[in-house]
Amino acid sequence: MKKALAPVATLLIGVAILLTGQGMQGTLLPVRASLESFSTLSIGIIGAAYFFGFTVGCLKGGELVKSVGHVRVFLAMTALASSSPLLHGLVLHPVAWVVLRSLTGFCFAVLYVVIESWLNEQSTNENRGIVFSTYVMITLTVMAAGQMMTLLYDPSGLQLFIIASVLVSLGAVPVALTKSKTPELPHEVEVDLRRLFKLAPAGAVGCVAVGISNGAFWSLAPVFTTGVSDNPALAAWFMSAAVVGGAVAQWPLGILSDRIGRRHTIVLSAFCGAAIALTMVLAAGKLDFFGINLLGAAWGAFAFPAYTIAVAHANDYAEVDDYVMVSSGLLLLFGSGAIIGPFVASAVMELTGPSGLYLTTALVHAVLALYVLQRILRTDRLPTENRTEFGDALATTYTASQVYEEEIQHTEDHGAESQEN
């Protein structure tokens, strides 16, 4: 493992610092928006703005890197991203925050493109699983740590915005000073969503559904906690519990998908996620601090890994030449769902109260489970002999995929027919 991680050690250090600041913003902004009496709909729009910028960044990131290279793009996007939290703290207006969150989403999408393509080029078929699993574990851990850092100061002040800005800025230092070999300039690729839906409909629909659910969560979970409890610390604890739950469940659900099939695992995960979300709706306001965090962790354990399983399922049916199209297409579908999610959930919350967030996710998970179940019933067999390793799909769980990277040649045959899906 040491040999595999040595070439990317400085990059991973930079990522850890950078994403700590990102995780901190994810909790701080909705909490501060609530304190400033922004409407729930406004907060939902602000959350959707991040994913709008994220989607644009996924489409344009490859062109930027091809023009000036990985390191320059990383430094430029870090500079822009670090300015955003400071401006959030200085300009307390919903319209300004929509613009700034769009900028932040764009910057981080491009940063994820740089990070993941860099990791992919510095790894081999033999150690790629180790490299990317380490990367994802670091991502989840530091984002949870960043969320907990919101407890350091009163969110009504400017201090937390300053800390978030400093962390994002410091993330550029290890990358700027690295002596490791930088990746080659990428080749351009095109996204073909129509072909993707024909290739793996369950995977494509799964990514949209998970995007709607998770996008609503990241944007509105702090609003949910402030609506069901007077404890200002609950938002950080609740969101961290959900992230930790998702991290813990990654490998068990992945192994299960290898054994019983991706689609069966998606159905199981979606039904469990819907059941837990309904429990949150019915028990909202009645749970103590421990109980609500326990349910949050349980929901995260089934909600967050679903995207990874959907990606692995789609890759089961992908030819070698389809790899980049599948990866970038699934990411764009996830981002599109994440744009829709905050709008829908905020509207439901306006009508039903804070528990409307989990009413929305329950409905989305239930629809996903029923859709995939009917896909299973329409086919005679699952492509167990052609499944890709779950660890390879794990890299795209929470971040942008390598949307412009050339496919690494695999030795296994991935020629499953799309109609068997």
C-alpha positions in Angstrom: 0.0 0.0 0.0 2.8 2.4 0.8 4.3 2.0 -2.6 1.0 2.6 -4.3 0.2 5.7 -2.3 3.6 7.3 -2.3 3.3 8.9 -5.8 0.0 10.6 -4.8 0.7 11.3 -1.2 1.0 15.1 -1.6 -2.1 15.2 -3.7 -4.1 13.3 -1.1 -2.8 15.7 1.7 -4.0 18.6 -0.4 -7.4 16.9 -1.0 -7.8 16.3 2.7 -7.3 20.0 3.6 -9.4 21.2 0.7 -12.4 19.0 1.4 -12.3 19.8 5.1 -13.2 23.4 4.1 -15.8 22.1 1.7 -17.5 19.9 4.3 -17.5 22.9 6.7 -19.4 25.0 4.1 -22.0 22.3 3.5 -23.2 22.6 7.1 -22.5 26.2 7.8 -24.3 27.8 4.9 -27.8 26.3 5.5 -27.5 27.0 9.2 -26.5 30.6 8.7 -29.2 31.0 6.0 -31.8 29.9 8.6 -30.4 32.3 11.1 -30.7 35.1 8.5 -34.4 34.1 8.0 -34.0 33.0 4.4 -37.1 31.1 3.3 -36.9 27.4 3.0 -37.4 27.7 -0.7 -34.5 30.2 -1.0 -32.3 27.7 0.9 -33.3 25.0 -1.5 -32.5 27.2 -4.5 -29.1 28.0 -3.0 -28.4 24.3 -2.6 -29.6 23.6 -6.2 -27.3 26.3 -7.4 -24.3 24.4 -6.2 -25.2 21.4 -8.2 -26.0 23.5 -11.3 -22.5 24.9 -11.1 -21.1 21.4 -10.4 -22.8 20.1 -13.6 -21.4 22.9 -15.7 -18.0 22.3 -14.2 -18.1 18.6 -15.2 -18.8 19.6 -18.8 -16.1 22.3 -19.0 -13.4 20.9 -16.7 -11.9 18.7 -19.3 -11.5 21.6 -21.7 -9.8 23.7 -19.0 -7.3 21.0 -18.1 -6.6 20.3 -21.8 -5.8 24.0 -22.3 -3.4 24.7 -19.4 -2.8 21.4 -17.5 -3.7 19.9 -14.2 -1.6 22.0 -11.7 -2.6 25.4 -13.1 -6.3 24.5 -13.2 -6.1 23.1 -9.6 -4.5 26.3 -8.3 -6.9 28.6 -10.2 -10.0 26.7 -9.0 -8.7 26.7 -5.5 -8.2 30.4 -5.5 -11.8 31.0 -6.8 -13.3 28.5 -4.3 -11.5 30.0 -1.4 -13.0 33.5 -2.1 -16.5 32.2 -2.1 -17.0 31.5 1.7 -15.6 35.0 2.5 -18.1 36.6 0.2 -20.9 34.5 1.7 -20.1 36.0 5.1 -19.9 39.5 3.8 -22.9 39.6 1.5 -25.9 38.1 3.3 -28.5 38.0 0.5 -30.1 35.0 -1.1 -29.5 36.1 -4.7 -25.8 36.7 -3.9 -25.6 33.3 -2.3 -27.1 31.6 -5.3 -24.4 33.1 -7.5 -21.6 32.2 -5.1 -22.8 28.6 -4.6 -22.9 28.2 -8.4 -19.3 29.4 -8.5 -18.3 27.0 -5.7 -20.0 24.0 -7.4 -18.2 24.8 -10.7 -14.8 25.1 -9.0 -15.2 21.9 -7.0 -16.4 19.9 -10.0 -13.3 20.9 -11.9 -11.1 20.2 -8.9 -12.6 16.7 -8.7 -11.9 16.1 -12.3 -8.3 17.1 -11.8 -7.9 15.1 -8.6 -9.4 11.9 -9.9 -7.7 11.9 -13.3 -4.4 12.5 -11.5 -5.0 9.6 -9.2 -6.0 7.4 -12.1 -2.8 8.1 -14.1 -0.6 7.6 -11.1 -2.1 4.2 -10.3 -2.1 0.8 -12.1 -4.7 -1.9 -12.6 -3.1 -3.7 -9.6 -3.3 -0.9 -7.1 -6.1 1.3 -8.4 -8.6 -0.1 -5.9 -6.2 0.7 -3.0 -5.6 4.2 -4.3 -9.2 5.1 -4.9 -10.6 3.5 -1.8 -8.1 5.5 0.3 -9.2 8.6 -1.5 -12.9 8.0 -0.8 -12.2 7.2 2.8 -10.2 10.4 3.2 -13.0 12.3 1.5 -15.7 11.1 3.8 -13.6 11.4 6.9 -12.5 15.0 6.3 -15.9 16.2 5.2 -17.3 14.8 8.5 -14.5 16.6 10.3 -15.3 19.8 8.5 -19.0 19.6 9.5 -18.0 19.2 13.1 -15.7 22.3 12.9 -18.9 24.4 12.6 -19.1 23.9 16.4 -16.0 26.0 17.0 -17.7 29.4 16.7 -21.1 30.9 16.6 -22.4 30.5 13.1 -23.9 34.0 13.2 -20.3 35.5 13.1 -17.7 35.6 10.3 -15.1 33.3 11.9 -16.3 30.1 10.4 -16.4 31.6 6.9 -12.8 32.7 7.4 -11.7 29.2 8.5 -13.4 27.6 5.5 -11.7 30.0 3.2 -8.3 29.3 4.8 -8.7 25.6 4.6 -9.6 25.7 0.9 -6.6 27.9 0.2 -4.1 25.7 2.1 -5.2 22.7 0.1 -3.4 24.2 -2.9 0.0 24.3 -1.1 0.9 20.5 -1.3 -0.1 20.4 -4.9 1.8 23.5 -5.9 5.0 22.2 -4.3 4.7 18.5 -5.3 7.6 16.9 -7.0 5.5 14.0 -8.4 5.0 13.6 -12.1 1.9 15.5 -13.3 -0.5 13.8 -15.6 -0.5 14.1 -19.4 -3.0 16.4 -21.1 -6.3 14.6 -21.6 -8.3 13.7 -24.7 -11.8 15.1 -25.2 -14.8 12.8 -25.0 -18.5 13.3 -25.5 -21.4 12.3 -23.3 -24.2 10.3 -24.9 -27.0 10.1 -22.4 -29.4 8.4 -24.8 -27.0 5.5 -25.3 -26.3 5.4 -21.6 -30.0 4.9 -20.8 -30.2 2.1 -23.4 -27.0 0.5 -22.0 -28.0 0.4 -18.3 -31.4 1.9 -17.6 -31.4 0.8 -14.0 -28.0 2.4 -13.4 -29.0 5.6 -15.1 -32.3 6.0 -13.3 -30.6 5.0 -10.0 -28.1 7.9 -10.4 -30.9 10.4 -11.1 -32.9 9.2 -8.0 -29.8 9.2 -5.7 -29.0 12.7 -7.0 -32.4 14.0 -6.1 -32.3 12.4 -2.6 -28.7 13.3 -1.7 -28.9 16.8 -3.2 -31.9 17.5 -1.0 -30.1 16.1 2.0 -26.9 18.2 1.6 -28.9 21.4 1.0 -31.7 21.0 3.6 -30.6 18.6 6.3 -29.5 21.5 8.6 -32.9 23.1 8.0 -34.5 19.8 9.1 -32.5 19.7 12.3 -33.2 23.3 13.3 -36.9 22.6 12.7 -37.1 19.5 14.9 -34.7 20.6 17.7 -33.5 23.7 19.5 -30.0 22.3 19.8 -27.8 24.3 17.4 -25.1 21.6 17.5 -27.5 19.0 16.1 -26.9 20.0 12.5 -23.2 19.2 12.5 -23.7 15.9 14.5 -26.6 14.8 12.3 -24.8 15.4 9.0 -21.6 13.8 10.3 -23.6 10.8 11.5 -25.1 10.3 8.0 -21.7 10.6 6.3 -20.1 8.1 8.8 -23.0 5.7 8.2 -22.4 5.9 4.5 -18.7 5.3 4.9 -19.2 2.2 7.1 -21.7 0.7 4.8 -19.7 1.1 1.6 -17.9 -2.2 1.6 -20.6 -4.4 3.0 -23.1 -3.3 0.4 -20.5 -3.5 -2.3 -19.6 -7.1 -1.4 -23.3 -8.0 -1.2 -23.8 -6.6 -4.7 -21.0 -8.8 -5.9 -22.8 -11.9 -4.5 -26.5 -11.3 -5.1 -26.4 -8.8 -8.0 -26.3 -5.0 -8.3 -30.0 -4.6 -8.9 -31.1 -6.7 -6.0 -28.8 -4.7 -3.8 -30.2 -1.4 -5.2 -33.7 -2.6 -4.4 -32.8 -3.6 -0.9 -30.9 -0.4 -0.2 -33.7 1.8 -1.7 -36.5 0.0 0.3 -34.5 0.3 3.5 -33.7 3.9 2.8 -37.4 4.6 2.2 -38.4 2.8 5.4 -35.9 4.7 7.5 -36.9 8.0 5.9 -40.6 7.3 6.8 -39.6 6.6 10.3 -37.9 10.0 10.4 -41.1 11.6 9.2 -43.3 9.9 11.8 -40.8 10.4 14.7 -39.8 14.0 13.9 -39.8 16.1 17.0 -40.2 13.0 19.3 -36.6 11.7 19.1 -33.9 12.6 21.5 -30.4 13.7 20.4 -29.0 10.1 20.3 -32.1 8.7 18.5 -32.2 11.2 15.7 -28.4 10.8 15.0 -28.8 7.0 15.0 -31.5 7.2 12.4 -29.4 9.7 10.4 -26.5 7.2 10.4 -28.9 4.4 9.3 -30.3 6.5 6.5 -26.8 7.4 5.3 -25.8 3.8 5.4 -28.3 3.0 2.7 -28.6 6.3 0.8 -25.0 7.1 0.1 -23.7 3.8 -1.3 -26.6 3.5 -3.7 -24.8 5.7 -6.3 -21.7 3.5 -6.1 -23.7 0.4 -6.7 -25.6 2.1 -9.7 -22.2 3.0 -11.2 -20.9 -0.6 -10.8 -24.1 -1.9 -12.4 -23.7 0.3 -15.4 -20.1 -0.6 -15.8 -21.1 -4.3 -15.8 -22.6 -3.7 -19.3 -20.0 -1.2 -20.7 -17.6 -2.1 -23.4 -14.1 -0.8 -23.1 -14.8 2.1 -25.4 -17.9 3.1 -23.3 -16.0 3.6 -20.0 -15.6 7.3 -20.2 -19.1 7.9 -21.6 -20.6 5.8 -18.8 -18.6 7.5 -16.0 -19.2 11.1 -17.2 -22.8 10.4 -18.1 -23.7 8.9 -14.7 -22.1 11.9 -13.0 -24.1 14.3 -15.1 -27.3 12.4 -14.3 -26.5 12.5 -10.6 -25.8 16.3 -10.8 -29.0 16.9 -12.7 -31.0 15.0 -10.0 -29.1 17.0 -7.3 -30.3 20.2 -8.9 -33.9 19.1 -8.8 -33.8 17.6 -5.3 -33.5 20.8 -3.3 -36.3 22.5 -5.2 -38.7 19.6 -4.7 -37.8 19.0 -1.1 -38.0 22.7 -0.1 -41.4 22.9 -1.7 -42.6 19.9 0.2 -41.1 21.3 3.4 -43.0 24.5 2.9 -46.2 22.5 2.8 -45.6 19.8 5.5 -42.8 21.2 7.7 -39.2 20.1 8.3 -40.1 16.4 8.0 -40.9 17.1 4.3 -37.2 16.5 3.5 -37.5 12.9 4.5 -40.9 12.5 3.0 -39.3 13.5 -0.3 -36.4 11.1 0.0 -38.8 8.2 1.1 -40.9 8.7 -2.1 -37.8 8.9 -4.3 -36.3 5.7 -2.8 -39.6 3.9 -3.0 -40.0 4.8 -6.7 -36.4 3.7 -7.4 -36.9 0.4 -5.7 -40.1 -0.3 -7.6 -38.5 0.6 -10.9 -35.5 -1.6 -10.5 -37.7 -4.4 -9.2 -39.8 -4.4 -12.3 -36.6 -4.4 -14.4 -35.5 -7.5 -12.5 -38.8 -9.2 -13.2 -38.5 -8.5 -16.9 -35.2 -10.3 -17.3 -34.2 -14.0 -16.9 -30.7 -13.7 -15.5 -28.2 -11.2 -14.0 -24.7 -10.6 -15.5 -22.9 -12.1 -12.6 -20.0 -13.4 -14.8 -19.4 -9.9 -16.1 -19.5 -7.7 -13.0 -16.7 -5.2 -12.4 -15.0 -5.1 -9.1 -16.9 -2.9 -6.6 -13.8 -1.1 -5.5 -13.2 0.4 -9.0 -16.7 2.0 -8.9 -16.2 3.4 -5.4 -14.0 6.2 -6.8 -17.1 8.0 -8.2 -19.3 7.8 -5.1 -19.1 11.4 -3.9 -17.0 13.2 -6.4 -16.7 14.0 -10.1 -15.6 11.2 -12.3 -12.8 11.3 -14.7 -15.0 12.8 -17.4 -12.3 13.0 -20.1 -9.9 10.2 -19.2 -9.0 7.5 -21.7 -10.0 4.0 -20.7 -7.4 1.8 -19.1 -7.5 -1.5 -21.0 -9.0 -4.3 -19.0 -8.4 -8.0 -19.6 -11.9 -9.1 -18.7 -14.7 -9.2 -21.2 -17.5 -6.7 -20.6 -19.6 -7.6 -23.6 -23.0 -8.1 -21.9 -26.0 -7.3 -24.0 -27.9 -4.2 -22.9 -31.2 -5.9 -23.3 -30.2 -8.3 -20.5 -30.2 -5.3 -18.2 
